[in-house]
Amino acid sequence: MAKTKSAGSTRLGRDSRPKYLGVKLFGGQKVRTGQVLVRQRGTRFLAGKNVKRGGDDTLYAVKSGTVQFVTKRKKGFNGAQKLVKVVNVE
């Protein structure tokens, strides 16, 4: 008996499902409480006013309003400054 299957079979056929990351609601759009704004790995976007960060770094709205994206300078512990993207709900 053959140890592996014959023609037409591959061991590379397993593929993971996509994670559907990214910005879900863009600037100027209306948002309700609890709606997801950004799905991300790590903190590419930081939580601003009326926005909280979930356990998997997802940003969601705490209050109803409109979404705003702003770029800010953030000062690190070593004094270096870098530009960061912040998500607010007004």
N, C-alpha and C positions, 0 to 999 in steps of 0.2 A: 504494500500500500504506500501511496505517496505521503510524504510528511506534510507538504503544503498543497494547496489547491492548484489546479492547472490554469491554463490560459484564461485571461480576462479578469483575473483576481489580483488585487494589489493590497499591500499592507499599509499604503499611504493614504487610504481613503477617509481616514478620520479627520474631521475638521471642526474647530470650535465655532460656536455661534457668535455673530458680531455683538459688540457691547453697546452699540448705539450711543456713543459719547458725543459731546459737543453742546453748543448753545441751543437751547430749546425755544426761548423767547428773546427777541431782539429789542434794541432800544426803541422806545416810544410805544411799545405794545402794552396793552392793559394786562394786569395780572391779578389773580385772586389769592387769598391766603392759602398757603400750602402748595402752590403750584411750583413745579421744578423749573428753574431758570437755566442752570448749566449742569450737565453731567460731565465729570472729569476725573482723571487719575492724578493725584497730587493737587497742588493749588496754583493752577495756571491763572485762575480768576480768584480774587479775594472777596469775601463777603463784606458789603458796606452797610449802609443804613437800611433797616427793615429786612435784612437778608441774613439767614443762618446757614451754617455748613453742617451737612449730615455726616454720618460715620464713614461713608465711602467718598467723602469730599464733594458730594453733590450740593449745589447751592439752591435754596428754596426760599420763597417769599414768606415773611411773617405777617405782612399786612397787605391789603389790597392797594393798588395804585398803578403807576406806569414804571416800566423798567428803564434804567439809565446806566450806560456804561461810561466810565470815566477813567482816564489815565492819571496816576499820581506818582510822585517821587516818594520812595520809601527809604528811610535811613536805616542801615543795618547796624549790628552791634559793633562792628569795626569802623563805623563812620562812613563807609561807602554808601553811595546812593544808587538806587536802581529804579527803573520805571516799572510799575505794576498796574494791572488792569483790575478795577474795582467795579462791582455790580451793586447798584442801589435801587431801591423802590421808593418812589416819592408819591 
